[in-house]
Amino acid sequence: MTDKKRKPLKVVVKENYIVEDYRSPPKDDIAGYRRKKVGDHLLNITILRGKGPRGGRTAVTSVWHPKGEQDKGKDKDKSKGKSKSKRR
């Protein structure tokens, strides 16, 4: 399995999500679509017609990140260095 970092084609800001759109496969190869929830994120997945190593093949077409995700990370960083209690 390869661990390539895929670059999104575009990033769209919705009301509650930041959407990263990736390249879609050709329409002739698509058998269907699914949406999978992973934690707070949503993944739009394309099911392809061809057979893969485990039977079917899939491709991620977009990832929806919740907007509050960036705020949570900033709060954690701020609280690390500011401790009021002093050890002696």
URRAWO-V109821 format. One record per residue. N is the residue number from 0. RES is the residue in one small letter. PSI is psi in radians with two decimals (* if undefined). NEAR is the number of other ideal C-beta (glycine too) atoms within 8 Angstrom. Layout:
BEGIN
n: [N	N]
res: [RES	RES]
psi: [PSI	PSI]
near: [NEAR	NEAR]
END
This chain:
BEGIN
n: [0	1	2	3	4	5	6	7	8	9	10	11	12	13	14	15	16	17	18	19	20	21	22	23	24	25	26	27	28	29	30	31	32	33	34	35	36	37	38	39	40	41	42	43	44	45	46	47	48	49	50	51	52	53	54	55	56	57	58	59	60	61	62	63	64	65	66	67	68	69	70	71	72	73	74	75	76	77	78	79	80	81	82	83	84	85	86	87]
res: [m	t	d	k	k	r	k	p	l	k	v	v	v	k	e	n	y	i	v	e	d	y	r	s	p	p	k	d	d	i	a	g	y	r	r	k	k	v	g	d	h	l	l	n	i	t	i	l	r	g	k	g	p	r	g	g	r	t	a	v	t	s	v	w	h	p	k	g	e	q	d	k	g	k	d	k	d	k	s	k	g	k	s	k	s	k	r	r]
psi: [2.36	2.54	1.03	2.48	1.98	2.36	2.33	2.59	-0.70	2.74	2.16	2.37	2.04	-3.05	-0.83	-0.06	2.73	2.09	2.21	2.04	2.32	2.98	2.33	2.56	2.91	2.51	-0.50	-0.46	-0.14	2.22	-0.45	3.11	2.64	2.71	2.19	2.35	2.17	1.80	-2.18	-0.11	2.68	2.38	2.25	2.10	2.38	2.30	2.16	2.72	-0.60	2.83	2.43	-2.96	-0.49	0.33	-1.21	2.97	2.55	2.80	2.41	2.22	-0.43	2.64	2.24	1.96	2.32	2.53	-0.62	-0.16	-0.71	-0.63	-0.66	-0.71	-0.64	-0.67	-0.67	-0.72	-0.66	-0.63	-0.24	-0.82	-0.16	1.50	2.26	-0.44	2.44	2.32	2.42	*]
near: [2	3	4	4	4	5	4	9	6	6	8	7	5	8	3	5	10	11	12	10	10	11	5	7	9	5	5	5	8	13	5	6	9	7	8	7	7	6	4	5	10	10	12	12	12	13	11	13	6	6	5	9	2	4	4	8	8	9	9	10	11	10	12	12	11	10	9	6	9	7	8	8	8	8	8	8	7	8	7	6	5	6	4	4	4	4	3	2]
END
